[in-house]
Amino acid sequence: MSGLHPPQPPPRDRSRDPLRKSALSRLAVVLVVALVGASCGDDGGDDAGAGGGAGSVDAGKAPGVTDDTIKVGVTYVDLDSIRDIIDLDYGDYEATYQALFDDINEKGGIHGRKLEPVFAPINPIGPESAAAACKKLTEEDEVFVTIGLFLEDSPLCYVEEHESALIGGNMTPSRLEKAKAPWFTTDPSADLQTDAIREFDEAEIFDGKFAVFALDNDEALLREQIEPALESFGLEPVEVGVLAGDDTDIAQSNLDTQAIAERFETAGATKVLVVGQSSVSLATGLESIAYRPQILLTGSLDIIGSWINDAAGNDLSVLEGAIAADVYGGRVNQFREPNMQLCVAGPLKAHGIDIPEPSDGPVPPGTADPFSSALPACKNMALLEGLLTTAPEALGYDTFRAAADEMGDLPMPASERPYRYGAPPHADGDAPISLFDFDSAKGTFERRTS
């Protein structure tokens, strides 16, 4: 915490930061180390959407399905496309997914059909690459379902514009309302935010004055979910700041963040509740000023983890005393979880993919981190296999959607308990959340055990 106007620390050299931070802000969503970003929970109540998307799509529609095959699109972050900006090594996404497809096919496929993956790497900077991949997979390849990486509003290209089934992406009520095709995810979803606020409130973490910070991309989430949730718990922030995100001018974005932070400090806020995907923007903006509020993160451990682990280094003092509410973690726990080990030590190892135990701390420069690709692959494929196995042989979007209600408990890699799928708001699996405290000595968030 800081006083109102303590001495300013010396400015850091940010000659490389604009491009680096631009990539980092986009990559934050990619780092879904268990795709545990911000979803699930008790789903306190939004009914938007139906059946994982149930608009005008033909219920019997089954593109990419033949008597012998099911065509599946797979998107993943193309780290090579941004290598000159930020050097990350998350292993071989394509080989990891391929090993899991091969394992299913070698066992006879699903209902006699082999799964045929079609890969589409995504450059995470800007929307162009994601849009091109969507067009190719849905129009040219005509896949039955696409799984993997979907940033911000990109799921709507599939489930709304092309009426194509999807596994992945961040669900919000407004996006679910637009979905016309089945949509399920293991990814962060908006309802975790409400559950996170409930957890903070029950732990009396909102004592004192607090402010709320969000990116404009998350303003709908702020207005539709966060503010009503705060009101329902009798909580009122002293200030709310919405940052106009601009990947092309990070220096200006930092200045705008600092201006918002000054308003927070003037209002007496000693805590800042971070909404959605805005944690990296806030942390970056706070680095060069002295204001150090306690940061409360709602389901963004993997997002802030990208910033903590950035090889170029950041000022971790901005996270002193930070608390996060998120699904099961950290990475060592996720790796050792029995169902994750079934994936890592089973089909991946059998197909030559070695996934060593990861670290909960920063990954040293130049060090491979294949767990970051194995985790989303194992989780997405577990959900895909569960839905396809539960659906009858007469596969279509109607039976695929209905399979979620019939599947029951689904053992999920890297989760201490099964996921349970159904119509929204349960299309994200309803994973439970925990509280995590930032350990400044380790540079990691440690899960509370009581």
N, C-alpha and C positions, 0 to 999 in steps of 0.2 A: 504494500500500500504506500501511497505517497501523500505528502502534504499538498497544498494547493499549488505552490510554485517553488519546488526545490530546484537546485542548480541543474542545468541541462548537461547531460553527458556529452562527450565529444562526438561529432558525427562520424559514422562509419563510412569507409570507402565503398561506394555503390556503383562503381564504374561499370560493373557487369550486371547489376541487378535488374534493370528493366526487362531484358529478355529472359533472364533466369527466373524472375518472379512471375513473368507472364506464363512461362511453361509450368511453373510450380503450381500456380493457382488452378490451372486446368488439370494438372496431374493429380491434384489432391483427391479428386473423385476417383481417379484410376487406382489409387493405392488401396482400395478395398481389400485389405490384407485378408480379411475373411468376408469381405463385403459386409462388414458389420457397421457400416457407416452410421445410418440413422433411421432404423426402421423398427417396426414391430411393436411388441408390447400388448397391452390390454385392449388397445384399439378403442378408446373411449368414445367412439361413436360415430364416425362419419360414414354414411352409407353411400357416398358418391360412387357411381359406377355400379356394375352388377356382374357377378360371375367372372371376374377378371376381365371385364370388357364385354359388353353384350349389346352393342348397337345394331347397325343395319347389316352387318356381315351375314352372309348366307350360313345358316347353322351347320349345314352339311359340307361346307367348303373344306377341301383337303388338298391344297396345292402341294406339290413335292412328294406326294404319296403314291406309290405303286404297289403292286402285289408283293414286291420283293424289297423295296427300299423306302426310307423316309429321309428326305433331304433336310439338313439342319444347317442354318447359317451360324457362324461363329465370329464375333467381333472381339478384338483385343487391342490394347494400346501398342502403337507402332513406335517403340523407343528409338529405332534407327532413324526415324524421320526427324527427331529432335536431338540427335546425338551432339550436334554442334552447340546446343543450348544447355543441355543438362545431361550428364553421363550417368545413366542408371542401367543396371543389369538385373532384370527380374527373371532371367531364365528364358527358355524357349516356349512361349505361349502355345504356338501351333503344335509343337511336338508333344507338349503336355496334354493338350486336348485330344490330339490324335491317338495317344496311348490309351486314353479312357474310352474313346470310340472303338478302338481295336479290341479292347477287352470285352466290351458288350457284344461286338460282332462275332468274336471268336467263340462266344458262348451261344451262338445261334441268333443273335439279334433280339428283337422284341416282337413277339407274336409272329415270328418267322420273317420279319423284315430287318434288313441290315440298315444301320444308320450311316448316311453319307454326308460327311461334313463339307461345308463350303466356307473357306476362311476369308475374312475381310479385315485387315489391320486398319486401325484408326489413328490418324494424327490428332492428338488431343488439343491442338491449338487451332481455334476457329471451328466453325460448324461444317465447313465444306467437305472434309473427308468423311465425316459421319453421314452426311446427306448422300454422298456418292455411294458409300457402302450400302446404305438402305435401298437406294434405287437399284443397284446391281443385284442384291440378294432377293429382293421382292419381285422385280420386274424381269430381270434376265434369268436368274437362277431359279426363281419361283420356289423358294424354300417353304417348308411347312411351318417352321418356327425358327426364330433366331435367338441365340443365347449369347451372353457375354457383357461387353462394355457399352453403356449407353449414358452419355453425359447430358445433364440438364433436360431440355425438352425433346431430345432426339428420339425417345421412345414413341412420340406421337407420329413420327414419319412411318413407323410400322403399324401401330395399332389403330391409328386414325386415318392417315392418308392412304395407306395401302391395305388396310384391314388384314394385317398379317400377324400371326401369333408371336408372342414375345416372352422370353424369360430374362429378366434383368431390368435395371433402371430404377430410378427413384420415383415412387408413386406419391402423388399428391391428389387431393380431392378433385382439383380442376382438371388434371390430366386424366384421371380415371373417368370423369364425366364424358370425355371425348373419345375414350377407347371404344372401338367397334369390333375388336378381335380379342381372344383370350390373352390375358396378361397376368403373369405371375413373376415373382422376384425373390431373390435372397438378399437383394440390395437394400440400402437405406430407404425408408419410406417416411412420409410426413408424420405418421401417428406416433413414432418414437418420441418426437419433440414433446407431445403432450404428456407421455409417460415419463419423460425425463423431468419435466417440470413438477410432476407429481412426486417423483423420487426426491428432488431437491427440496420441495416443500415439506415432505414428511421428515426429512433429515434436518429441517430448520436451517437450511443453507441460505435462504433469502432474508435472514435477519439483516437489518440495516438497509441502506439505500442501494438500489441497483438500477442499471440502465440496460437497454436491449440494443444489440447491433446486428444488422443484416445486410446482405447484398441486395441490389434491386432485383436480381434473378429470383430471390427468395421472398420477395415482398408479398406475393400471394400467400405463401406459407405463413408469413408473419401475421397478415391480417386475418386469414381464415382459420388458422390453427393456434398460433402462439398467443396472440392477444386475447382471444376468447378463453383459452386455457388459463392464462394468468388471472383473468377476471373471475373465472369460476372458483379459483382458489383464494380469492380475495387479495391478490397481489397486484400492485401498481408500480410500474417503473417511474423513476424521476425523469428519464429521457429515453427517447427512441431515435436511433440513427440508422438511416438507410443509405448505403454507399452505392453510387452509380459505378458499377464495375466496368473497367476498360482495359482489356489486355494489351492495347496498343500504347497506353501511356501510364505505366505503372508509377512513375514519379508523381504524376498528378493524383493518381489514386491514393498514394501514400499521404500526400498533403491533405486530401479530402478526409481520409481516415483520421488524421491528426486533428483536423478541425472538429470532427465529430467527438473525438476523445476529449478535447478541451471543453466542449459543451457538457460532456458527462462529468468531468472533474468539477466544473463550476457548479453543477447541480448537486454535488456532494456524493456522487455514486462511487462506492468503494468496490462494487462488483459489476461485471458486465456479462449478461446472458447472451451467448452467441447463437444465432439462428442459422440452421442449415449448413451451407458450405462456406461460411464467411470467416472461419477461424484463421486461415492463413493471411487473409487480407488484414484482419485486425492485428494479429501478431506482428506482421511486417510493418504496419503503420506505427505501432507502439515502440518499436525498437529504438528509434532515434529521438524519442521524447522521454521525460522522466516519469510520467503518469504510469503507475503500476496497479491497476485494479485487479481484484481477484476475478479470473476468467472462469465462467461456467459454460461448459461445452455440452451441447445436446446432440449426442450421437455423431461425433466427428473425430474419433480417435485416429482413424487412418488418415484423415485429411491433415490434421495437425501433425501426425507422425511424419508425413512427407517433409514438413518444414523442419521438424526436430532433426531428422536424419539427413538433411541436405548436406552434402559433403563440403559445400562452400562455407558452412557455418552460419549460425544465427545466434542472437542474444536470447538465451533461454530464461533470462531473468523475468521476461514478460509472462512466463508461465508459473512463477512462484505462487504456490498456494492454489493453483488451478484444480478444478474438479470437473470430471466428465461423467456423463450418464450414457452408457452405450451397452451393446450386447457383449457376449462373452469374449474375453481377451485376457492377457496379452498374447503375443505371438507364440511364446513358448508354450503356454497353456493350450492354445489352439492347435499347435503342432502335435502335442502329446495326447490330445483328446482321442479316445479310442476309434471313433469313426473316421477321424482324419488319418489316423495310422492305418486303418484298413485301406484307405485310398493311396497313401504314400508308400507303404510297405507292400501293398498288393499290386494292382495293375500298373502303377507308375514304375515301381522298381522292376517289375517283370518285363517291362518294355524299355528298360535302359534309362529311365529318368530318375536320377538320384536327387533326392531332396533332403539335404542335411538339416539338422535342427537349427532354426533361426535364432537370432538374438532379439531380446526385447529392447536393446539399446540401439544407438546409431550404427548404421552399416558403414564400415570404413570405405574410403574412396577405392574404386576398382574392385570391390568385393562382390562376387555374384550373390544374388539373393533369390534363388529359384522358388522359395516358398511363396513369394508374392505372385507368381503365376499359378502355382499348384493350388493355392487356396481357393480363388474364384473358380478355377476349372473343376475342382473336386465338388464344390458346392453346387454350381450350376448343373453339372452332369448328374448329381444325385437327384436334383429336382426334376430334370428332364426324364431320367430313367423312371423315377417314381410315377410321374404323370402318364408316360407312355405305357408303362406296364399295367397301370390301373385301368386305363382306357381300354375298351374292347377292340377286337381286331378290326371292326368297322370304324376306322379312325377318321374323324372329322373334327371341326372346331367345336361342335356341340359336345361330342363325347370327350374331347380333350379338356374342355372347360369343366364338365361334370366330374371328371376324374379327381379334381381337387377335393371335392366334398366326400368322395368315396375312399380316398387314399388313407385317411386316418393319420396316425403319428408317423412322420417321416424322419428317420435318423439322419441328422445333418452333420457332415464333417465340420469339426471345430466348434461344435455347440455342445454344451453340457446336458441339453435335453432336446427331445425331438421338436421339429417344427410341425405345425398343424395348419394346413391350407384350406381355403374355401373362398367364397365370394368376398369382395372387398367389404369391410376393411381387413379381411383375413388373407388376402392374396399375397401377403408378404411372409406368411408363415408364423406370425405371432411369437417371435423369439423374445425371451425375457431380457431385461436389462439390469445392469449393476452400476454402482458408483466406483469411480477410479480417481485416485489422488496423484497429482504430479510429484514425483520424487526427483528433486533437483540434483541430488548426488548421482543418481543413475541416469537422469535424462529420459525417464520413462514414466508412463502412467501405470500405477500399481492398483490392482483391484482390491477393494475393501472386502474383508472376509467376514465382517459382522456389521 
